[in-house]
Every structure is written in structure tokens, then in C-alpha cells.
């Protein structure tokens, strides 16, 4: 991967323009086996391609072909960012 961002909760977001967006979360119980989640259009992103993760003003956001999206942890999906 070429683009990684650490989120406020300690997870790391990894983006690849053709392979998607991944969230890596480490557990204190087993730091050598992180949980990896994959996100795409089924999780609220407008497309499976060309999603880039950035950290702007201390907040993780995803730049897409249709605007900027943020992660909504309660729903475990992405929504358009109003900012």
C-alpha cells in the first residue's frame, strides 16, 4: 500500500485505488493478529475504485470520485461528509 492514515481510535486505514479500502484494528489481547475489515460500495462508498484516505484537521476522510466521505462507526459504513 502507499497511503495509510491512523484514526483517532488507533485503527489504521489503508487505501489502494484498485484494491479498495481497509481498516486495521489491533487488539490488546493479541497485537500480532489485527482485525482487517474491507470497505467498498456495499459499505456506503460511491464506488469500489479510486478511494483515497486522508487525514484533514485530525479527522480521517476518504476522497472519492463523488466527493468526501467519513466513516460512521455506529453504522460501520461511510456517509458523505458535510464539512
C-alpha positions in Angstrom: 0.0 0.0 0.0 1.0 3.5 -0.5 -1.5 5.5 1.5 -2.1 4.9 5.3 -3.8 7.1 7.9 -4.1 6.5 11.7 -7.5 7.3 13.0 -8.3 8.8 16.4 -9.3 5.4 17.8 -5.9 3.9 16.9 -7.0 2.0 13.9 -5.1 2.4 10.6 -6.9 3.0 7.3 -5.2 1.8 4.1 -6.3 2.7 0.7 -5.4 1.4 -2.8 -7.1 2.9 -5.8 -7.8 -0.5 -7.4 -8.0 -2.9 -4.4 -10.2 -0.9 -2.0 -10.2 0.5 1.5 -9.1 -1.5 4.5 -9.3 -0.8 8.3 -6.8 -2.5 10.5 -7.6 -2.7 14.2 -5.1 -4.1 16.8 -6.3 -5.9 19.9 -4.5 -5.5 23.2 -5.2 -9.2 23.8 -3.3 -10.3 20.6 -1.4 -7.5 19.0 0.1 -9.8 16.4 -3.3 -10.7 14.9 -5.0 -7.5 13.9 -8.6 -7.5 12.6 -8.8 -6.4 9.0 -12.0 -5.1 7.5 -12.7 -4.3 3.8 -14.9 -1.5 2.7 -16.4 -0.8 -0.7 -19.6 0.4 -2.3 -21.6 -2.0 -0.2 -20.5 0.0 2.8 -21.6 3.4 1.6 -18.7 4.4 -0.7 -19.9 5.6 -4.1 -17.6 3.2 -6.0 -15.2 0.3 -5.4 -12.4 2.2 -7.2 -10.4 5.4 -6.7 -11.0 5.8 -2.9 -8.1 7.6 -1.2 -7.8 8.1 2.6 -6.6 11.3 4.1 -6.2 12.9 7.5 -7.6 16.5 7.4 -7.8 18.6 10.6 -7.2 15.5 12.7 -10.0 13.6 11.0 -9.8 10.6 8.7 -11.8 11.2 5.5 -12.0 9.4 2.1 -11.7 11.3 -1.1 -13.8 9.6 -3.8 -14.9 10.4 -7.4 -18.1 11.8 -6.0 -16.9 13.8 -3.0 -15.5 13.4 0.5 -16.9 10.7 2.8 -16.4 10.0 6.5 -16.7 6.8 8.5 -19.7 6.4 10.7 -18.6 3.8 13.3 -22.1 3.2 14.8 -23.4 2.0 11.4 -20.0 0.6 10.3 -20.3 2.4 6.9 -19.4 5.6 5.1 -21.5 8.6 4.6 -21.0 11.9 2.7 -19.1 14.4 4.9 -20.9 17.6 5.5 -17.7 19.6 6.2 
